[in-house]
Amino acid sequence: MPDSSEYRASANDLRPSLPADCPVCEAESRPWHLVGGYPIYECLSCRHRFVPGRHAADHLCENFTDDYFFGGGAGYPDYLADGAILRDRGHRYGRILARYRRPGRVLDVGSAAGFILRGLIDCGWSGHGLEPNRTMAAYARDHLGLEIDCTGLEDYAGTETYDLVTMFQSIMHFYDVRRACAVAAERTRPGGHWLIEAFNPHSWTGRLLGKNWHDYNPPSVLHWFSPQSLTRLAQQYGLQPVAVGRAPKSISAAHAKSVLDLKLNGSIYGRMLAPALKVVPDRLSIPYPGDDIYWALFTKPVTTTVTVSAAGITAAAADGSAPPTAAAPAVPPPPAPAAPLRLLPPALLVKTGPVDKAEWNSRLLLGWISRQRFRMALSLLPKARGARLLEIGYGSGIFLPALHERTHALFGIDIHDRHADVERALQRINVQAELHSGDSSRLPFPDGFFDAVIAVSCLEFIKDLDGAMQEVCRAMAPDGAFVAILPAKSKLIDAGFRLLTGKNPEEDFRGGRQRVVPTLLRYFQPEQVRFWPPRPAIPLYTAYRLRPRVTSPGATPLSPAGTQGILRLASAD
């Protein structure tokens, strides 16, 4: 990969002819935006954002000079003046950590003047820090009595192992993130933890502000991790996720003014805010308002060996020490972060027809609503990974990456003829699927072939719906699952849809929504019915998990009277 200096360029150079592999998953990435003369790339698979290139080993020293801590702008107007706020942040993290483990020995990466580390020590930890800026490291040693090495994590040569490695807004600055994580993993004891604080580019705040988001500050910031891409990176070094939460952060008014001045200087918003900001005292502590900053806790599993002898049974950790005894958590820990919803990246979407609206999933509000369909569908699929799964109406293939993780063999059928283009797009993110062009009322598969069939917002477009449902019954195993996600039919919902998209939904549906449920229930028995949003709200989508009633083409469908009875049952919440 070229040196990072080759990637600082004009906007004309931000083009797909500069390939770069993702530092998290090594998949292909493409340019996303140009910020401050530096191109920011986004991975097509895990959506990690980063500045490409081999960055120099003196990156930290060049970008974290005294001017960063005292010059304002992308840094701080006076970092030392924020000492009380930062020390209190260390206290808050000490209380969070108490839910999961006893205090021990901590390695704090990117300690700056050591205020957060000092806060952790106040909570019972003993600490050692790494800080490349000599002025900050000297302050931490001389004024706070801390052990500080003046180096970055990539170049840390210490041999001690730690119960905890903390990276509070430092992982985004690593010039070699893989080397840094390898060092951190080596220095973490079995049963130890990583506590990382980072900014999420895919948060509401990050998406709303786009390239003007305050954390897009290359070259000092080189990486932007979502909780999902951070988890993926940690797992490559043997760390498993424990919990994730919103970071306990406050900032001084002086720091807030400095950031706003950098991002809004000369804009109409900057001129509007300037008079109000002048009257705010610099030392005022302000709760951080955004949803873009989070913490994530990971653990390094303990591997034990069991020895049976005449003296009894003994266990030892892989390094020969006694297995650590974990303290009972003070409060029940929050659940580990949910698995990310893996969709086909926007850059790979293939437009397959006029009703294919896959690009809507990238919009802010409309995309969030649309993605609820996929989450509902996954929640209704069998938990065990099935042998074969079919998606009817796969469209551009946006949902196929998520389905690929739930089956050993993935298939799709759609009426359009661009199946080969979609297959190629999927292969670029290592997703294999056998896709077919054809009518779902004539499925090219043998009887009882599929363990699961799924249809997301497509049945309302099928003309011969009876024929399609008979084919699904034939091609699905008798104990298989059919998951169908259906859009609601409501004047109020249609009005909201027109407001968001400027389009009348009936132009596409042409009355198809009204006939889907009665047809479904003639051939299938409902096992589960879910709504989004949950009742008593008006549901935008209804999700069904069904099993076949009709197991052969010659079987008799359910009578209209029986269908009405099931409709009343399925509608009950």
C-alpha positions as CSV (number, residue, x, y, z in Angstrom):
1,M,0.0,0.0,0.0
2,P,1.4,3.5,-0.8
3,D,2.7,5.7,1.9
4,S,0.1,7.9,3.6
5,S,1.5,11.1,2.0
6,E,0.5,9.8,-1.4
7,Y,-3.1,9.8,-0.3
8,R,-3.3,13.5,0.6
9,A,-4.8,14.9,-2.6
10,S,-7.3,17.1,-4.2
11,A,-11.0,16.2,-4.5
12,N,-10.3,15.0,-8.1
13,D,-8.2,12.2,-6.7
14,L,-11.0,10.8,-4.6
15,R,-11.9,8.1,-7.1
16,P,-12.3,4.3,-7.1
17,S,-9.0,3.8,-8.9
18,L,-7.2,4.1,-5.5
19,P,-7.9,0.7,-3.9
20,A,-7.3,0.1,-0.2
21,D,-7.9,-2.9,2.1
22,C,-9.8,-2.5,5.3
23,P,-7.4,-2.6,8.4
24,V,-10.1,-4.4,10.3
25,C,-11.3,-7.2,8.0
26,E,-9.0,-6.8,5.0
27,A,-12.0,-6.5,2.6
28,E,-12.0,-4.1,-0.3
29,S,-12.8,-0.5,0.6
30,R,-13.7,2.6,-1.5
31,P,-13.4,6.4,-1.0
32,W,-16.2,7.9,1.1
33,H,-15.3,11.6,1.5
34,L,-12.4,14.0,1.3
35,V,-11.8,15.9,4.6
36,G,-9.0,18.4,5.1
37,G,-7.2,17.1,2.0
38,Y,-7.3,13.5,3.2
39,P,-9.5,10.8,1.7
40,I,-11.6,8.8,4.1
41,Y,-12.3,5.3,2.9
42,E,-15.2,3.0,4.0
43,C,-15.0,-0.8,4.0
44,L,-17.5,-2.5,1.7
45,S,-17.9,-5.3,4.2
46,C,-17.7,-4.1,7.9
47,R,-18.2,-0.3,7.0
48,H,-15.1,0.7,9.0
49,R,-13.9,4.1,8.0
50,F,-10.2,5.0,7.9
51,V,-7.5,7.0,6.2
52,P,-5.6,4.6,4.0
53,G,-1.8,4.2,3.7
54,R,1.2,3.1,5.6
55,H,1.5,5.8,8.3
56,A,4.9,6.9,9.6
57,A,6.1,5.7,13.0
58,D,6.5,9.3,14.2
59,H,2.7,9.9,13.4
60,L,1.9,10.4,17.1
61,C,4.8,12.8,17.9
62,E,3.9,14.9,14.8
63,N,0.2,15.2,15.5
64,F,0.1,15.4,19.3
65,T,2.5,18.2,20.0
66,D,1.9,20.8,22.7
67,D,-0.2,22.7,20.3
68,Y,-2.7,19.9,20.3
69,F,-3.1,20.2,24.0
70,F,-3.0,24.0,24.3
71,G,-3.8,25.4,20.8
72,G,-7.5,24.8,20.5
73,G,-9.0,23.8,17.1
74,A,-9.1,20.0,16.7
75,G,-7.4,19.7,20.1
76,Y,-7.8,21.5,23.4
77,P,-7.5,25.2,24.3
78,D,-6.1,24.1,27.7
79,Y,-6.0,20.4,28.4
80,L,-4.8,20.9,32.0
81,A,-7.7,23.2,32.8
82,D,-10.0,20.2,32.2
83,G,-8.3,18.0,34.9
84,A,-11.2,17.9,37.3
85,I,-13.7,16.9,34.5
86,L,-11.3,14.2,33.2
87,R,-10.6,12.8,36.7
88,D,-14.3,12.5,37.4
89,R,-14.6,10.5,34.1
90,G,-12.0,8.1,35.5
91,H,-14.2,7.7,38.6
92,R,-17.2,6.9,36.5
93,Y,-15.4,4.3,34.6
94,G,-14.2,2.8,37.9
95,R,-17.8,2.4,38.9
96,I,-18.6,0.8,35.5
97,L,-15.7,-1.7,35.8
98,A,-16.8,-2.6,39.4
99,R,-19.8,-4.4,37.8
100,Y,-17.6,-6.9,36.0
101,R,-14.4,-7.4,38.0
102,R,-12.2,-6.4,41.0
103,P,-9.5,-3.7,40.6
104,G,-6.1,-4.8,39.5
105,R,-3.2,-3.5,37.4
106,V,-4.1,-1.3,34.4
107,L,-2.2,-0.2,31.3
108,D,-3.7,3.2,30.2
109,V,-2.9,3.9,26.5
110,G,-2.8,7.5,25.6
111,S,-2.8,8.8,29.1
112,A,-2.1,12.5,28.2
113,A,-1.6,14.3,31.6
114,G,-3.0,11.2,33.4
115,F,-6.2,12.6,34.8
116,I,-8.5,9.6,33.8
117,L,-5.8,7.1,35.0
118,R,-5.6,9.0,38.3
119,G,-9.4,8.6,38.6
120,L,-9.1,4.9,38.1
121,I,-6.4,4.7,40.8
122,D,-8.8,6.6,43.1
123,C,-11.2,3.6,42.6
124,G,-8.6,1.0,43.7
125,W,-6.6,0.3,40.5
126,S,-2.8,0.5,40.3
127,G,-1.7,2.0,37.0
128,H,0.9,2.5,34.4
129,G,0.4,4.8,31.4
130,L,1.7,5.4,27.8
131,E,1.8,8.9,26.4
132,P,3.9,10.1,23.4
133,N,3.8,13.8,24.3
134,R,6.7,14.6,26.6
135,T,5.0,17.6,28.2
136,M,1.9,15.6,29.2
137,A,3.9,12.6,30.3
138,A,6.1,14.9,32.5
139,Y,3.1,16.5,34.1
140,A,1.6,13.1,34.9
141,R,4.8,12.0,36.6
142,D,5.6,15.2,38.4
143,H,2.1,16.4,39.5
144,L,0.1,13.2,39.8
145,G,2.8,10.7,40.7
146,L,2.0,8.3,37.9
147,E,4.2,5.7,36.1
148,I,4.3,7.0,32.5
149,D,6.3,5.8,29.5
150,C,6.7,8.3,26.8
151,T,5.8,6.1,23.8
152,G,2.8,4.8,21.8
153,L,1.3,1.3,22.1
154,E,2.8,0.1,18.8
155,D,6.3,0.7,20.1
156,Y,5.8,-0.3,23.7
157,A,8.5,-2.8,24.8
158,G,7.4,-3.5,28.3
159,T,7.0,-7.2,29.4
160,E,4.5,-6.8,32.3
161,T,1.0,-8.2,31.8
162,Y,-2.1,-6.4,33.0
163,D,-5.6,-7.1,34.2
164,L,-7.0,-4.2,32.2
165,V,-5.9,-2.2,29.1
166,T,-7.7,1.0,28.6
167,M,-7.8,3.0,25.4
168,F,-9.9,6.2,26.0
169,Q,-10.2,7.8,22.5
170,S,-6.7,6.5,21.6
171,I,-7.5,3.6,19.3
172,M,-8.6,6.0,16.5
173,H,-5.1,7.5,16.5
174,F,-3.0,4.4,16.1
175,Y,-0.8,4.6,13.0
176,D,-0.7,0.7,12.9
177,V,-3.9,-0.5,14.5
178,R,-3.1,-4.2,14.0
179,R,0.3,-3.9,15.6
180,A,-1.2,-2.0,18.5
181,C,-3.9,-4.6,19.1
182,A,-1.3,-7.4,19.0
183,V,0.8,-5.6,21.6
184,A,-2.3,-5.0,23.8
185,A,-3.4,-8.7,23.5
186,E,0.1,-9.8,24.5
187,R,0.1,-7.6,27.5
188,T,-3.4,-8.7,28.7
189,R,-3.6,-11.5,31.2
190,P,-6.0,-14.4,30.7
191,G,-9.2,-13.2,32.3
192,G,-8.2,-9.6,31.7
193,H,-10.1,-6.9,29.9
194,W,-9.9,-4.1,27.3
195,L,-12.0,-1.0,28.0
196,I,-12.2,1.2,24.9
197,E,-13.8,4.5,24.3
198,A,-14.5,5.6,20.7
199,F,-16.7,7.6,18.4
200,N,-19.2,5.8,16.2
201,P,-19.4,7.3,12.7
202,H,-22.7,5.4,12.1
203,S,-24.5,7.0,15.1
204,W,-27.4,9.4,14.6
205,T,-25.0,12.3,15.3
206,G,-22.3,11.1,12.8
207,R,-24.8,10.4,10.0
208,L,-26.6,13.7,10.6
209,L,-23.4,15.8,10.4
210,G,-21.8,13.8,7.6
211,K,-18.3,14.9,6.7
212,N,-18.7,17.9,9.0
213,W,-18.8,15.6,12.0
214,H,-16.4,16.9,14.7
215,D,-14.4,13.6,14.9
216,Y,-13.4,13.7,11.2
217,N,-10.0,15.3,11.9
218,P,-7.3,13.6,9.8
219,P,-4.4,13.2,10.0
220,S,-4.5,13.1,13.9
221,V,-7.5,10.7,13.7
222,L,-7.0,7.8,11.3
223,H,-9.8,5.4,12.2
224,W,-13.6,5.6,13.0
225,F,-14.9,2.4,14.6
226,S,-18.6,1.4,15.1
227,P,-19.2,-1.0,18.0
228,Q,-19.6,-3.7,15.4
229,S,-16.3,-3.1,13.6
230,L,-14.5,-2.7,17.0
231,T,-15.9,-6.0,18.1
232,R,-14.7,-7.6,14.9
233,L,-11.2,-6.3,15.4
234,A,-11.0,-7.3,19.1
235,Q,-12.1,-10.9,18.2
236,Q,-9.2,-11.3,15.8
237,Y,-6.9,-10.9,18.8
238,G,-8.7,-13.3,21.0
239,L,-10.9,-10.8,22.9
240,Q,-14.6,-11.4,23.3
241,P,-17.3,-8.7,23.8
242,V,-18.7,-8.3,27.3
243,A,-20.8,-5.1,27.2
244,V,-21.2,-1.7,25.4
245,G,-22.7,1.5,26.6
246,R,-22.9,5.3,26.2
247,A,-19.7,6.9,27.5
248,P,-19.9,9.0,30.7
249,K,-18.5,12.2,29.3
250,S,-18.7,15.9,30.1
251,I,-16.6,18.6,28.4
252,S,-15.7,22.1,29.4
253,A,-17.4,25.0,27.7
254,A,-14.0,26.2,26.4
255,H,-13.4,22.9,24.7
256,A,-16.9,22.9,23.2
257,K,-16.3,26.4,21.9
258,S,-13.0,25.5,20.3
259,V,-14.5,22.5,18.5
260,L,-17.5,24.5,17.3
261,D,-15.3,27.3,16.1
262,L,-13.2,24.8,14.1
263,K,-16.2,23.2,12.4
264,L,-18.5,26.2,12.0
265,N,-16.1,29.0,11.5
266,G,-17.4,31.3,8.7
267,S,-20.6,29.4,8.3
268,I,-24.1,30.8,8.9
269,Y,-24.4,28.5,12.0
270,G,-21.2,29.8,13.4
271,R,-22.3,33.4,13.1
272,M,-25.6,32.6,14.7
273,L,-24.0,30.8,17.7
274,A,-21.1,33.2,18.3
275,P,-23.0,35.8,20.4
276,A,-24.5,33.1,22.7
277,L,-21.2,31.3,23.1
278,K,-19.4,34.4,24.3
279,V,-21.5,34.6,27.5
280,V,-20.9,30.9,28.5
281,P,-18.1,30.7,31.1
282,D,-15.1,28.7,29.9
283,R,-14.9,26.5,33.0
284,L,-18.5,25.4,32.9
285,S,-18.9,21.6,32.7
286,I,-21.3,20.6,30.0
287,P,-22.8,17.0,29.6
288,Y,-21.8,15.7,26.1
289,P,-25.0,15.9,24.1
290,G,-24.3,13.5,21.2
291,D,-25.0,9.8,20.9
292,D,-21.8,9.2,19.0
293,I,-19.4,8.3,21.8
294,Y,-19.5,4.9,23.5
295,W,-17.5,2.5,25.6
296,A,-17.0,-1.2,24.9
297,L,-15.6,-3.8,27.3
298,F,-13.9,-7.0,26.0
299,T,-12.4,-10.0,27.9
300,K,-9.5,-12.3,27.1
301,P,-10.9,-15.8,27.9
302,V,-9.1,-18.1,30.4
303,T,-8.1,-21.5,29.0
304,T,-7.6,-24.1,31.8
305,T,-6.2,-27.5,31.9
306,V,-7.5,-30.2,34.3
307,T,-5.1,-32.7,35.9
308,V,-6.5,-35.9,37.6
309,S,-4.2,-37.5,40.1
310,A,-4.4,-39.5,43.4
311,A,-4.4,-36.2,45.2
312,G,-7.6,-35.1,43.4
313,I,-8.5,-32.9,40.5
314,T,-6.7,-29.6,40.0
315,A,-7.1,-26.9,37.4
316,A,-4.5,-24.4,36.2
317,A,-4.6,-21.6,33.6
318,A,-2.8,-22.1,30.4
319,D,0.2,-20.1,31.7
320,G,0.5,-22.4,34.8
321,S,-1.1,-20.0,37.3
322,A,-4.2,-20.6,39.3
323,P,-7.4,-19.6,37.4
324,P,-8.5,-16.2,38.5
325,T,-11.6,-16.0,40.7
326,A,-14.1,-13.5,39.4
327,A,-15.9,-11.2,41.8
328,A,-19.7,-11.4,41.7
329,P,-21.0,-8.4,39.8
330,A,-22.4,-5.7,42.0
331,V,-25.4,-5.4,39.6
332,P,-26.5,-7.6,36.7
333,P,-24.4,-6.6,33.7
334,P,-26.1,-5.3,30.6
335,P,-26.2,-7.7,27.7
336,A,-23.4,-8.0,25.3
337,P,-23.7,-6.0,22.1
338,A,-26.2,-7.4,19.6
339,A,-24.7,-8.9,16.4
340,P,-24.6,-6.3,13.7
341,L,-27.1,-6.4,10.8
342,R,-24.9,-7.2,7.8
343,L,-26.4,-5.7,4.6
344,L,-24.9,-5.4,1.2
345,P,-23.0,-2.0,1.2
346,P,-24.7,0.8,-0.8
347,A,-21.7,1.0,-3.2
348,L,-22.4,-2.6,-4.4
349,L,-26.2,-2.3,-4.8
350,V,-27.5,-3.2,-8.2
351,K,-30.7,-1.5,-9.3
352,T,-33.0,-4.3,-10.5
353,G,-36.3,-2.6,-11.2
354,P,-38.7,0.2,-10.5
355,V,-39.9,-1.2,-7.2
356,D,-36.3,-2.0,-5.9
357,K,-35.8,0.7,-3.3
358,A,-32.7,-0.9,-1.5
359,E,-31.0,2.5,-1.5
360,W,-33.6,3.7,1.0
361,N,-31.8,1.7,3.7
362,S,-29.0,4.3,3.6
363,R,-31.3,7.2,4.4
364,L,-31.5,8.4,8.0
365,L,-35.1,7.9,9.2
366,L,-36.4,5.9,6.3
367,G,-33.4,3.5,6.5
368,W,-33.9,2.9,10.2
369,I,-37.5,2.0,9.6
370,S,-36.7,-0.2,6.7
371,R,-34.1,-2.1,8.5
372,Q,-36.6,-3.2,11.2
373,R,-38.0,-5.6,8.6
374,F,-34.7,-7.4,8.4
375,R,-34.3,-7.6,12.1
376,M,-37.8,-9.0,12.5
377,A,-37.1,-11.6,9.8
378,L,-33.9,-12.8,11.5
379,S,-35.6,-13.0,14.9
380,L,-38.2,-15.4,13.4
381,L,-35.7,-17.7,11.6
382,P,-34.7,-20.9,13.5
383,K,-31.7,-20.2,15.8
384,A,-29.7,-23.1,14.5
385,R,-27.9,-22.6,11.2
386,G,-30.0,-24.4,8.6
387,A,-28.8,-26.5,5.6
388,R,-30.6,-24.6,2.9
389,L,-32.4,-21.2,2.8
390,L,-34.3,-19.5,0.0
391,E,-35.1,-15.8,-0.2
392,I,-38.0,-15.0,-2.5
393,G,-37.7,-11.5,-4.1
394,Y,-34.1,-10.9,-3.2
395,G,-34.0,-7.7,-5.3
396,S,-30.5,-6.2,-5.2
397,G,-29.4,-8.7,-2.7
398,I,-29.2,-6.3,0.2
399,F,-30.4,-8.8,2.8
400,L,-28.4,-11.8,1.5
401,P,-25.2,-11.1,3.6
402,A,-27.2,-11.4,6.8
403,L,-29.0,-14.5,5.6
404,H,-25.6,-16.0,4.6
405,E,-24.7,-16.1,8.3
406,R,-27.8,-18.2,9.1
407,T,-27.4,-21.1,6.5
408,H,-24.9,-23.4,4.9
409,A,-26.4,-22.9,1.4
410,L,-28.1,-19.8,0.3
411,F,-30.5,-19.5,-2.6
412,G,-32.6,-16.7,-4.1
413,I,-35.2,-16.2,-6.8
414,D,-36.5,-13.0,-8.3
415,I,-38.3,-12.0,-11.5
416,H,-35.6,-9.6,-12.7
417,D,-32.7,-10.9,-14.9
418,R,-29.7,-9.3,-13.1
419,H,-28.9,-12.3,-10.9
420,A,-25.4,-12.6,-12.2
421,D,-24.6,-9.0,-11.4
422,V,-26.0,-9.5,-7.8
423,E,-23.9,-12.7,-7.4
424,R,-20.7,-10.8,-8.4
425,A,-21.5,-8.0,-5.9
426,L,-22.0,-10.5,-3.1
427,Q,-18.7,-12.3,-4.0
428,R,-16.8,-9.1,-3.4
429,I,-17.7,-9.4,0.3
430,N,-17.2,-13.2,0.4
431,V,-20.9,-14.1,0.3
432,Q,-21.8,-17.1,-1.8
433,A,-25.4,-17.5,-3.1
434,E,-27.0,-19.4,-5.9
435,L,-29.5,-16.9,-7.5
436,H,-32.1,-17.6,-10.1
437,S,-34.3,-15.4,-12.4
438,G,-37.8,-16.7,-12.6
439,D,-41.4,-16.8,-11.4
440,S,-41.9,-17.9,-7.8
441,S,-45.0,-19.9,-8.9
442,R,-42.5,-22.2,-10.8
443,L,-39.6,-22.8,-8.4
444,P,-36.7,-24.7,-10.0
445,F,-36.0,-26.8,-6.8
446,P,-37.0,-30.4,-5.8
447,D,-39.6,-31.3,-3.2
448,G,-38.7,-30.7,0.5
449,F,-35.4,-28.9,-0.5
450,F,-35.4,-26.0,1.9
451,D,-35.3,-25.8,5.7
452,A,-36.4,-22.1,5.6
453,V,-37.9,-19.7,3.0
454,I,-38.1,-16.0,3.6
455,A,-40.0,-13.2,1.8
456,V,-39.5,-9.6,2.9
457,S,-42.0,-7.1,1.5
458,C,-42.3,-8.9,-1.9
459,L,-45.4,-11.1,-1.7
460,E,-47.7,-8.1,-2.4
461,F,-46.1,-7.8,-5.9
462,I,-46.6,-11.5,-7.0
463,K,-49.5,-11.9,-9.5
464,D,-50.1,-15.6,-9.1
465,L,-49.8,-15.7,-5.3
466,D,-51.7,-18.9,-4.9
467,G,-49.4,-20.7,-7.3
468,A,-46.3,-19.2,-5.5
469,M,-47.6,-20.4,-2.1
470,Q,-48.2,-23.9,-3.4
471,E,-44.7,-24.0,-4.7
472,V,-43.2,-22.8,-1.4
473,C,-45.2,-25.6,0.3
474,R,-43.8,-28.1,-2.2
475,A,-40.2,-27.0,-2.0
476,M,-40.0,-26.6,1.8
477,A,-39.5,-29.5,4.2
478,P,-42.6,-30.4,6.2
479,D,-41.0,-29.1,9.4
480,G,-39.5,-26.0,7.7
481,A,-40.2,-22.4,8.5
482,F,-41.6,-19.8,6.1
483,V,-41.0,-16.2,7.3
484,A,-42.9,-13.4,5.6
485,I,-42.7,-9.7,6.3
486,L,-45.7,-7.7,5.1
487,P,-46.3,-3.9,4.9
488,A,-49.4,-2.4,6.6
489,K,-52.4,-1.0,4.6
490,S,-53.4,2.2,6.3
491,K,-54.3,5.7,5.1
492,L,-52.3,7.3,7.9
493,I,-49.2,5.1,7.2
494,D,-49.5,5.8,3.4
495,A,-49.6,9.5,4.1
496,G,-46.4,9.3,6.2
497,F,-44.8,7.2,3.4
498,R,-45.6,10.0,0.9
499,L,-44.1,12.6,3.2
500,L,-40.8,10.7,3.5
501,T,-40.5,9.5,-0.1
502,G,-42.8,11.8,-2.2
503,K,-44.3,8.6,-3.6
504,N,-47.8,7.1,-3.3
505,P,-47.3,3.4,-2.2
506,E,-50.3,2.2,-4.1
507,E,-48.6,3.1,-7.3
508,D,-46.4,0.1,-6.6
509,F,-48.7,-2.2,-4.6
510,R,-51.8,-1.8,-6.9
511,G,-54.0,-3.5,-4.2
512,G,-51.6,-6.3,-3.6
513,R,-51.4,-5.8,0.2
514,Q,-55.0,-6.7,0.8
515,R,-54.8,-10.2,-0.7
516,V,-51.6,-11.4,0.8
517,V,-52.7,-12.5,4.3
518,P,-55.9,-14.4,3.2
519,T,-53.8,-16.2,0.6
520,L,-51.0,-17.0,3.1
521,L,-53.3,-18.5,5.6
522,R,-55.0,-20.8,3.1
523,Y,-51.7,-22.7,2.8
524,F,-49.8,-22.0,6.1
525,Q,-50.4,-22.3,9.8
526,P,-49.1,-19.3,11.8
527,E,-46.6,-20.2,14.5
528,Q,-45.7,-16.6,15.5
529,V,-47.0,-13.2,14.6
530,R,-45.1,-10.0,15.5
531,F,-45.7,-6.3,14.8
532,W,-43.4,-3.3,14.4
533,P,-43.8,-1.0,16.2
534,P,-45.3,-3.3,18.9
535,R,-48.9,-2.7,19.7
536,P,-50.8,-0.6,20.7
537,A,-49.1,1.5,18.1
538,I,-50.2,1.2,14.5
539,P,-47.9,-1.4,13.0
540,L,-45.9,-0.5,9.9
541,Y,-44.9,-4.2,9.4
542,T,-46.3,-7.5,10.4
543,A,-44.0,-10.5,10.6
544,Y,-45.3,-14.1,10.3
545,R,-43.5,-17.4,11.0
546,L,-45.6,-20.1,9.3
547,R,-45.4,-23.9,8.7
548,P,-47.0,-25.6,5.7
549,R,-50.6,-26.7,5.7
550,V,-50.4,-28.0,2.1
551,T,-47.5,-30.5,1.6
552,S,-48.3,-31.6,-1.9
553,P,-49.6,-29.9,-5.1
554,G,-52.8,-31.9,-5.0
555,A,-53.8,-31.1,-1.4
556,T,-56.9,-29.1,-0.6
557,P,-56.4,-25.5,0.6
558,L,-58.1,-24.3,3.7
559,S,-61.8,-23.2,3.3
560,P,-62.7,-19.5,3.4
561,A,-64.4,-20.0,6.8
562,G,-61.3,-21.6,8.2
563,T,-59.2,-18.8,6.8
564,Q,-61.3,-16.1,8.6
565,G,-60.9,-18.0,11.9
566,I,-57.1,-18.0,11.5
567,L,-57.2,-14.3,10.5
568,R,-58.9,-13.5,13.8
569,L,-56.4,-15.6,15.7
570,A,-53.4,-14.1,14.0
571,S,-54.7,-10.5,14.5
572,A,-55.0,-11.1,18.3
573,D,-52.1,-9.6,20.2
